[in-house]
């Protein structure tokens, strides 16, 4: 199976670090929320996050996508 490279999108967003609208690289990332020793429960703790990084100052914001 072919491995896809991460896809980044450039967007203009408000940056709390710069205090103005700047270009950001935005991507979706799957993160594990449970880091305990039980491998079985870890497999059910993966959640999608939106990661936005400012191209000017490098500040990164992470937001969980499904707030269920």
N, C-alpha and C positions, 0 to 999 in steps of 0.2 A: 504494500500500500504506500502511495506517495505521501510524503510529509509536506504539509503546506506551511509556508513561511508566515509569520504574523503580519497582519494587514493593519497598517496605521493610517489614520485619517487626520489631515490638518484642518483644524477648525479655529475660528476666532471666538474666544471666550473671555469673560472677566477673570482676572487673576488676582487673588488676594495678596500674593507676594509683591507683584508689581504695582497693584492699585489701578490698573487700567486694562483695556481689552487687548489681548495679545494672541498670537498663534499658539495653539496647543496641539500636541500629538495625542490622539485619543485611540484607545484600544479596549477590547474586551478581554478579560482574563478570568480563568477558572481558578479559584483559590479554595484550599481546604480550611474549614473553620475549626474542626476538631483535630487537635494534634496529639491526642492520647495514644497509648501503646496498642490499643485495639484496632487492628487493621480493618476489620469488618465495619466498624462504626465510622472509620475515616472515609470509606468509600461512599458513604451516604451524606457526607458533610461538605461536598463540593458545591460551591455557589458561584454564579457569574458576577463579576465586578466590572464597573466602568473605571478605567484608569486614564487620567488626563494629566499630561506633563507640559508645563509652560516652556516654550522654545526660547524665551528670553532669560528667565531666572532659574528655571529647572524645578520649580515647586511642583509637587505631585499631589493630586487629590484622588482618592479612591472611594467609590460609592457602590454599595451593594445594589444589584439590579432588581432582585425580587425581594421585597420587604414583607414577605408573608410571615 
